[in-house]
Amino acid sequence: MLVGEPPASDNDTNSRAVGVPPLSARGAARALADSTATRAEKALRLLASARSAVDQGRYEQALLTFSQVATEDADLALAAYARMGRALMLYQTGNTREALLALEDEEVSLRGAAEVHAALAALLWVEKPGLAFRAEQQWAVAREFDTRYSDVAWVAANKHWPPRALDALTQFLRLER
């Protein structure tokens, strides 16, 4: 061992035994960054695929794809988009209770994210009339951060909500049940 050279670890010894040079700290960090970038690219492709499935009315496929990203890439920031999409697809496919629970979880972890608050307001308004005041509170938070959720056409075109969630938003905006 040279002076100033760190002692070899078992991994270094094992790597040398099979002819693989040990990774330097900088090399390991670079490999991790490359791995994360590759995973993020894959997650982005899957999210685009899920959004396309929503636009084509393939809600079960969208649900599976959003769920895959949310599970496999939970440590990436993109997982928040996947969890939001998953919640909306649960609602679209008739899993109202699970959808509301998922949105409530997201409301806690993504406090201030207008989309979560708007979706929760709409779904609570339609599905839980006894929680109308809470729905209105959620709406106030959503509007504080982004007023565009008042435009159902904008939500459909830019956020790609499925029809059932768009209907709930429309009912909420009209204050109908």
N, C-alpha and C positions, 0 to 999 in steps of 0.2 A: 504494500500500500504506500502511495506517495504521501508526503507531508501535505496536509490541507485537504486531502481527498477523504470524503466521508467513508466510513466503513461499509463494506458490502453487506446488503441485507440478504436474507434467504432468497428473495425474489430475484435480486441481481445475480446471485450464484446460480439459481435455477435457469435464469435467462441465458447466462453465459454457457451453461451446460448444453443448451439446445441451440446455441449459435445466434441468439437474439440479444442485441446489445440492450442494456438497461436504458429506460427513458430518463432523461434529465427532468428536473422539475418543470422547466420551460416546455419541454417536449410533451410532458404529461398534460400540462395546462392546455397546450395547443390541441392535443388529441381530444381532450374533453370538450373544448370549444367547437372543434370540427364535428364531434359527435352530436352536440347540442344543436348546432346549425342544421345538420342533416335531419335530426328529429323534428326540428321546427319546420323545415321545408316539407317533410312528409305530413306533418300535422296540418299545415296550410293547404296542401293538396287535398287531404281528407275533408277539411272544412269546406273547401270549394265544391267538392263532390257532394257533401251533405246539402249545401245550399242549392245546388243544381237539382238534387233529388226533391227538395221541398218545392222548388219551382215547377217540377214535373209531376207533382202530386204523389210521389213515391215516399210517403211519410214513414212507413216502417223501415225502409232502407235508410232514410235520413236519421231516424232514431238510433239505429244500429251504428251508423257512422259517427254521429255526435257522441254516443256512448263510448265508442272505441277511443276516440281522441281524449275524452274526459278521463278515461281509465288509464290508458297507456302513457299519456303525456301529462299526467296530473301536476307534475312539477313545472310545466311550462305555463307562461302567462296565457297562451292560446287556449288552455283548458277552460278558462272562464267563458270564452265564446262557445265552446263545445257544451259546457254545462247549461248555458242559457238556451242554446238550440235544443238540447235534450229535453229541458223542461217544457218548451213549447211543443215539441213533438209528442211528449207524453200527453199533453192536453189534447192535441189534435187526434191522437189515437184512442182517446177515451179514458185515459188514466188520470182523471182530474185530481184525485187526492194526492197521488204521487207528484203531479205537476205542481200543485200548490206547495207541497212540502219542499220540493226542489227550489222553487222560486223564493220561498222564505229563507232557505239556507243561503241562497245567492244574495238575498237582500242584506243578510248579516255580513257576508264576506265581501260583497261589492257595494257597500253602502255608498250612495251617491251616484251609482251607475244608473242613468236615466232609464235605460231599457228595462232593467230589472224592476224598477219602481213602477214604470208604466204597465208592464205586463202583470205585475202583482195587483195593481189597482184594477185593471180590467177584469182579471179572473176572479178576484174577490167580489167585485161588484155583481158579476153574473152568477157565480157559484155559491157565494156566502152572503146573502142579503143582510143577514144580521151583523155583518162586519162592514157595512157601508161606510161608517165613519173612518175605519182603518183604510178602506180603499181610497177614500178622499184624501187621507193623509199621505198615502203612497203617491197619489197623483200630484199632490203639492210638491213633494220632493222631486219627482220626475220633471215637472215643469220648471223647477228652480234650476235644474241642470241643463235641460234641453226642451225647448218649446215645440220642436218639430213633431213630437209624438201626438200632438193634437190633429195632425194631418194623416188620416188613415192611408191615403194613397202613398204618402212619403214612406210610411212604415212598411207597406207592402213592397214598394220598389227598392228600398234601401236596406231594410232589416229582414226582409223575406219571411215575415211571420206567416204561418199557415192560416187557412181560412177561418178555422174555429177561433183562433186567438184574435184575428182581425175583426170577426163578428163581435167578440166580447168587448174589444176596444170601441167599436162603433156604438154598441149599446151603452157603454159607460159614458162616452162623449155626448150621447143623446139623453143620458140619465134615464134610460129605459131598462126594463127587465124582461 
